[in-house]
Amino acid sequence: MVERILLVEDDPRLAEMLCEYLGQAGFGVTVAPLGITALERLAGADYDAVVLDLMLPDMDGLDVCRQLRAKADTPVLMLTARGEPVDRIVGLELGADDYLPKPFEPRELLARLRAILRRSSRTMAPGEKPLTFGRLEIDTAAHIVRLDGVQCELTGYQFDLLVTLAKNAGRVLSRDALLDAVKGEQLESFDRSIDVHVSRIRVAIEDNPKKPRRLITVRGSGYVFAKAQD
């Protein structure tokens, strides 16, 4: 089955090059040169992932990401020519799964795209049971997290990050270890990317995200998922 990609990019030369490159890699690519066009196409069809440029002529790509994430959990790979890390951080906070700064190598875009698609489609091994920690349940088969039976909203990246931490409950994992475990690719990242995702996970699973009891920061070392939970 051909995986469908929505490419939101207003530069016609770049869009044409990426269409050809991703097409040769086996993807079906649809191009949306405007944010409003992207939202219309997302409302009318299902896509396996969205490659989203943040700088669009009609609206901010962050607004596109915000509106998309309010309606669907389709994986989003952001493209940004902006130099400020804050734009990447905001994008991750809005629910993007990964980012890639411009200019970039098409091979890196393909690697990152494949990585987020693997994460979104990953299922647990036969016979594996959901991970349960008190009131928190992590169902790796359904790719769902529930707190008190209510589904928590997480991106595919955040879900895999939480699963990695939960499967190593009680063990401190460094940021580098988490990046390696979750990405599955030796790709560039920036220092705060893991911190941003952890903050979003805490919003979803903690009773008080400012005083976390499930996902704990170990200063100078990384993060640890608490074994004992209420």
BELFENRA-V127462 format. One record per backbone hydrogen bond with DSSP energy under -0.5 kcal/mol. CO is the residue of the C=O (numbers start at 1). NH is the residue of the N-H. E is the energy in kcal/mol with one decimal. If there is no record, write none. Layout:
CO;NH;E
CO;NH;E
This chain:
3;28;-2.6
4;48;-2.3
4;49;-1.2
5;7;-0.7
5;30;-2.7
6;8;-0.7
6;51;-2.6
7;9;-0.9
7;32;-2.9
8;53;-2.5
10;12;-0.9
11;15;-2.8
12;16;-2.4
13;17;-2.2
14;18;-2.7
15;19;-2.5
16;20;-2.2
17;21;-2.5
18;22;-3.1
19;23;-2.1
20;24;-2.1
21;25;-1.0
22;27;-2.5
23;26;-1.4
27;29;-0.6
28;5;-3.1
30;7;-3.2
32;9;-1.0
34;38;-2.0
35;39;-2.2
36;40;-2.0
37;41;-2.4
38;42;-2.4
39;43;-1.6
40;44;-1.1
41;45;-1.1
48;75;-0.6
49;6;-2.2
50;52;-0.7
50;77;-3.1
51;8;-3.3
51;53;-0.5
52;79;-3.2
54;56;-0.9
54;61;-2.8
59;56;-0.6
60;63;-1.0
60;64;-1.4
61;65;-2.4
62;66;-2.3
63;67;-2.4
64;68;-2.6
65;69;-2.8
66;70;-1.3
67;71;-0.5
68;71;-1.5
68;72;-2.3
75;50;-2.5
76;78;-0.6
76;97;-2.1
76;98;-1.5
77;52;-2.7
78;100;-1.8
79;54;-2.6
80;102;-2.9
84;87;-1.4
84;88;-0.8
85;89;-2.6
86;90;-2.7
87;91;-2.1
88;92;-2.3
89;93;-2.4
90;94;-1.9
91;95;-0.6
91;96;-2.3
92;95;-0.9
98;78;-2.5
100;80;-1.8
105;108;-1.0
105;109;-1.8
106;110;-2.5
107;111;-2.2
108;112;-2.7
109;113;-2.7
110;114;-2.6
111;115;-1.9
112;116;-2.2
113;117;-1.9
114;118;-2.4
115;119;-2.1
116;120;-2.0
117;121;-1.4
118;122;-1.0
125;128;-2.1
130;132;-0.5
131;138;-3.4
133;136;-2.3
135;148;-2.4
136;133;-3.3
137;139;-0.6
137;146;-2.9
138;131;-2.6
138;140;-0.9
139;143;-1.0
139;144;-2.2
144;139;-3.0
145;152;-3.5
146;137;-2.8
147;150;-1.8
150;147;-2.6
152;145;-0.5
152;154;-0.7
155;159;-2.5
156;160;-2.2
157;161;-2.3
158;162;-2.4
159;163;-2.6
160;164;-2.4
161;165;-2.1
162;166;-2.9
163;167;-2.7
164;168;-0.6
165;168;-0.7
166;169;-1.5
168;171;-2.4
173;223;-2.5
174;178;-2.1
175;179;-2.6
176;180;-2.4
177;181;-2.3
178;182;-2.7
179;183;-2.2
180;184;-1.3
185;187;-1.8
190;193;-2.1
192;196;-2.6
193;197;-2.0
194;198;-2.8
195;199;-2.2
196;200;-1.8
197;201;-2.4
198;202;-2.5
199;203;-1.7
200;204;-1.4
201;205;-2.4
202;206;-2.4
208;211;-2.0
209;212;-0.6
214;216;-0.7
214;226;-3.0
216;224;-2.5
217;219;-0.7
218;221;-2.6
218;222;-2.5
222;218;-3.0
223;173;-3.1
224;216;-2.8
224;226;-0.6
225;170;-2.5
227;229;-0.6
